[in-house]
Amino acid sequence: MASTIPPLPCNPELEVVRKAINYDNSRAGTDILRFRQETSQTLTEVIADRPIRHEERSISGPNGNTLTLSIFRPAASQHSAAARPCLYNTHGGGLAGGNRFLGMHGVLSWVLQFDIVAVTVEYRQPPEHRYPAAVEDCYAGLVWVAAHAAELRVDLEMLVIMGGSAGGGLAAATALMARDRRGPKLKAQMLYYPMLDCRGVTVSSKQFVGDGIVWDRESDQRAWQWYLGEEGVKGDVSEYASPSLAKDLAGLPEAFIEVGSSEVFRDESVAYASRLWEAGVQAELHVWPGGFHAFSLFAPNAKLSKESLEVRTNWVNRMFGGAEAKS
């Protein structure tokens, strides 16, 4: 399907990377196992040679399923009894792809820099497990972290949920659940290039279509069909599936939202920030000019990616008290 709305160009440095990637959006639809493999990372990749301690826990999920959580902290602080801030991560990957280590390399930099704890959850994925499996798993993991805060040495006054792409949508939905179910009180939510709206009605959702575009309209709509079922997309959709549909955003934790100007999720991200402000919720919004979807993950050495990482890092530092970064 060709778009009648001309797409915004990418940042010139990022365009070189995008062309080199030559992203094939059809692959996720034709070979989901390969898609999962290509969008997942390993524990070794994300830790590398950094002094980080990893611990794995298996917990009971919401349907008697088993959930796996990975817990990271600086190796130097493993014997300290002091409670630390915690980042709880819901990974990206188009709902059906990725794993709990995807995108964690940068998060682990904050673990060392600010001496904090990070937890990431392995949730069930569509099309084998449709809504509400993924978000219920994410919420169950958050509840477990809060219930075991003393054991994990986590400061519950400093609990922040975060996620990118599909993980950003799941983080936003989990924050809604936590508010409505009177669950763990979140200090903030960090949503970068989040997947929030199943309807595909915004300008940007129609603006980026075709081969070579990292996550285009067709791949987005296909992912929603996997998650909700084809009939589900056409019917009434819960706000816990598609947070853009939430009628009331009051009482949510403050938010950090970032997105590229040259991607499908631009307008739904901007609209969500605007609605948070309308509801009296503080939100920090960044729209990176010429950024394609997940540009900071695909092109971490680009100037724009470095700028976006610096902004994220500054926000994390402010959320956790503005402590001096550790060398």
C-alpha positions in Angstrom: 0.0 0.0 0.0 1.5 3.3 -1.1 1.2 6.4 1.1 -0.3 9.5 -0.4 1.4 11.6 2.3 5.1 12.3 1.5 7.4 11.1 4.3 9.7 13.4 6.1 13.4 12.8 5.2 15.8 11.3 7.6 18.7 13.1 9.2 21.5 12.8 6.6 23.8 10.8 8.9 21.0 8.5 9.9 19.9 8.1 6.2 23.2 6.4 5.4 22.6 3.9 8.2 19.0 3.3 7.2 20.0 2.5 3.7 22.7 0.2 4.9 20.2 -1.7 7.1 17.8 -2.0 4.1 15.2 -3.1 6.6 12.7 -5.8 5.3 9.3 -5.2 6.9 7.8 -8.2 5.3 10.2 -10.6 7.1 8.3 -10.4 10.4 5.1 -11.5 8.7 6.7 -14.4 6.7 9.2 -15.8 9.2 8.4 -14.9 12.7 11.0 -17.2 14.2 13.7 -15.5 12.2 12.3 -12.1 13.1 12.5 -13.0 16.8 16.1 -14.2 16.4 17.2 -11.1 14.6 15.5 -8.8 17.1 16.8 -10.5 20.3 20.1 -9.9 22.1 22.1 -12.1 24.5 23.2 -11.5 28.1 26.8 -11.5 27.0 26.1 -8.8 24.4 24.5 -6.4 26.8 26.9 -6.8 29.7 30.0 -7.1 27.6 33.0 -6.8 30.0 31.4 -4.4 32.4 31.4 -5.0 36.2 27.7 -5.8 36.4 26.1 -8.6 38.4 23.2 -10.5 36.8 20.6 -12.6 38.6 17.8 -14.5 37.1 14.5 -15.2 38.8 11.5 -17.4 37.7 8.2 -16.3 39.2 4.6 -17.3 38.8 2.7 -15.5 36.1 -0.9 -14.4 36.0 -2.2 -17.5 34.3 0.0 -20.1 36.1 2.7 -19.4 33.5 6.3 -18.9 34.5 7.9 -15.5 34.0 11.6 -14.9 33.9 13.1 -11.7 35.2 16.7 -10.6 34.9 18.0 -8.4 37.7 21.1 -6.2 37.2 23.2 -4.2 39.7 26.8 -3.0 39.9 29.1 -5.8 41.0 30.7 -3.5 43.5 27.4 -2.9 45.3 26.3 -6.5 45.7 27.1 -6.7 49.4 25.6 -3.3 50.2 22.4 -3.2 52.2 21.4 0.2 50.9 18.1 0.4 48.9 18.6 1.8 45.4 16.5 3.3 42.6 15.1 0.7 40.2 14.4 0.8 36.4 11.8 -1.8 35.4 12.0 -2.5 31.7 9.5 -3.9 29.2 11.3 -4.8 26.1 10.5 -3.8 22.5 10.4 -5.9 19.3 7.1 -5.2 17.7 5.2 -7.2 20.5 6.0 -10.5 18.7 9.8 -10.1 18.6 12.8 -9.3 20.8 13.6 -10.6 24.2 14.2 -9.2 27.7 17.8 -8.2 26.8 16.9 -6.1 23.8 18.0 -2.5 24.3 19.5 -3.2 27.7 23.0 -2.2 26.8 22.3 1.5 27.4 20.2 0.7 30.5 23.2 -1.1 32.1 25.3 2.0 31.5 22.9 3.8 33.9 23.2 0.9 36.3 26.9 1.6 36.6 26.7 5.4 36.3 24.1 5.9 39.0 24.5 2.8 41.1 20.9 1.5 40.5 19.1 -1.7 40.0 17.5 -2.7 36.6 14.9 -5.4 36.1 13.7 -6.7 32.7 10.8 -9.1 32.1 10.4 -11.9 29.5 6.7 -11.6 28.7 4.6 -13.9 26.5 4.3 -12.9 22.9 1.7 -13.0 20.1 0.5 -14.5 17.9 0.7 -17.5 20.2 -0.3 -15.5 23.2 -2.6 -12.6 22.4 -3.7 -9.7 24.5 -3.8 -9.5 27.5 -0.9 -12.0 28.0 2.0 -9.5 27.4 0.7 -6.6 29.5 -0.5 -8.9 32.3 2.9 -10.5 32.4 4.6 -7.1 32.6 2.3 -6.0 35.4 2.9 -9.3 37.3 6.6 -8.7 37.1 6.2 -5.2 38.4 4.1 -6.4 41.3 6.7 -9.0 42.1 9.5 -6.4 42.2 7.5 -4.2 44.6 6.6 -7.1 46.8 10.3 -8.2 47.0 11.8 -4.7 47.3 13.5 -5.4 50.6 15.1 -8.6 49.2 16.2 -6.8 46.0 17.3 -3.7 47.9 15.0 -1.5 45.8 13.8 1.9 47.0 10.0 1.9 46.2 10.0 5.7 46.2 12.3 5.5 43.2 10.6 2.9 40.9 10.5 3.9 37.3 9.0 1.9 34.4 10.6 2.1 31.0 10.3 0.7 27.5 11.0 1.3 23.8 8.8 0.8 20.8 6.3 -2.0 21.7 7.9 -2.0 25.1 7.0 1.7 25.4 3.4 0.9 24.8 3.5 -2.0 27.3 5.2 0.3 29.8 2.4 2.9 29.4 -0.3 0.2 29.6 1.4 -1.2 32.8 1.4 2.2 34.3 -2.3 2.5 33.6 -2.9 -0.9 35.2 -0.9 0.1 38.3 -2.9 3.2 38.7 -6.3 1.5 38.2 -5.6 -1.6 40.3 -3.9 0.5 43.0 -0.7 -1.5 42.5 2.9 -0.4 42.8 3.3 3.4 42.9 5.5 4.4 40.0 7.7 7.5 40.3 7.8 8.0 36.5 7.4 6.3 33.1 10.0 6.5 30.4 8.6 5.8 26.9 10.8 6.1 23.9 9.3 5.8 20.4 6.4 4.1 22.0 3.7 1.9 20.2 0.5 3.3 21.7 -2.3 3.4 19.2 -3.8 0.4 17.3 -6.0 2.5 15.1 -3.5 3.8 12.5 -5.3 7.1 12.1 -2.6 9.7 12.6 -0.8 11.4 9.8 2.5 9.8 10.7 1.0 6.3 10.8 0.1 6.8 7.1 3.2 8.7 6.1 5.8 5.9 6.3 5.1 2.9 4.1 7.4 0.7 2.1 10.7 -1.3 1.9 13.7 0.2 3.7 11.6 2.1 6.3 12.3 0.8 9.8 8.9 -0.3 11.1 6.4 1.0 8.6 2.6 1.2 8.6 2.1 -2.3 7.4 4.4 -3.9 9.9 2.7 -1.8 12.7 -0.8 -2.9 11.7 0.3 -6.5 11.3 1.8 -6.5 14.8 -1.5 -5.2 16.2 -3.4 -7.9 14.4 -1.1 -10.5 16.0 -1.7 -9.0 19.4 -5.4 -8.4 19.2 -6.6 -10.7 16.5 -8.0 -9.3 13.2 -11.4 -8.9 14.7 -10.1 -7.4 17.9 -8.5 -4.5 16.0 -11.8 -3.7 14.4 -13.8 -4.0 17.7 -13.6 -2.4 21.1 -10.0 -2.3 22.2 -8.9 -1.9 25.9 -6.7 1.0 26.9 -4.5 -1.7 28.5 -3.8 -2.9 25.0 -3.7 0.5 23.2 -3.0 3.2 25.8 -3.9 6.0 23.4 -7.5 4.9 23.9 -7.5 5.6 27.6 -10.2 8.1 28.5 -8.5 9.5 31.5 -4.7 10.0 32.0 -5.0 11.8 35.4 -3.1 10.3 38.3 -0.4 8.7 36.1 3.3 9.1 36.9 5.1 11.8 35.1 6.5 10.8 31.8 9.5 11.1 29.5 8.5 10.6 25.8 10.8 10.7 22.9 10.3 9.9 19.2 11.7 10.6 15.8 10.1 13.0 13.4 10.5 10.5 10.6 8.6 7.5 11.9 5.2 6.0 12.3 4.9 6.6 16.0 5.6 10.4 15.9 2.0 11.7 16.1 0.6 9.2 18.7 3.6 10.0 21.0 3.0 13.8 20.7 -0.7 13.3 21.3 -0.1 11.2 24.4 2.2 13.8 25.8 -0.4 16.5 25.1 -3.1 14.5 26.8 -0.9 13.9 29.9 -0.4 17.7 30.2 -4.2 18.2 29.8 -4.7 15.7 32.6 -2.3 17.6 34.9 0.6 15.1 34.5 4.1 16.4 33.9 5.6 15.1 30.7 8.9 15.8 28.9 8.6 15.4 25.2 11.4 15.2 22.6 10.8 14.9 18.8 14.2 14.3 17.2 14.3 15.9 13.7 15.0 13.3 11.0 15.1 10.4 13.4 13.8 7.1 12.0 12.2 4.5 14.3 14.7 3.3 17.0 17.5 5.3 15.4 19.5 5.4 18.6 19.5 1.6 18.7 20.4 1.1 15.1 22.9 4.0 14.9 24.3 4.6 18.4 27.3 6.5 17.2 25.4 9.1 15.1 25.4 12.6 16.5 21.6 12.7 16.9 21.7 9.4 18.8 24.4 10.7 21.2 22.3 13.8 21.8 19.2 11.7 22.5 21.1 9.4 24.9 22.5 12.5 26.8 18.9 13.8 27.2 17.7 10.4 28.5 20.6 10.2 30.9 19.9 13.6 32.3 16.3 12.8 32.8 17.2 9.5 34.6 19.6 11.4 36.8 16.9 14.0 37.7 14.3 11.2 38.5 16.8 9.6 40.9 17.7 12.7 42.8 20.3 14.3 40.6 23.1 12.4 42.3 26.5 12.9 41.0 27.4 10.2 38.4 29.9 7.7 39.4 33.2 7.6 37.4 
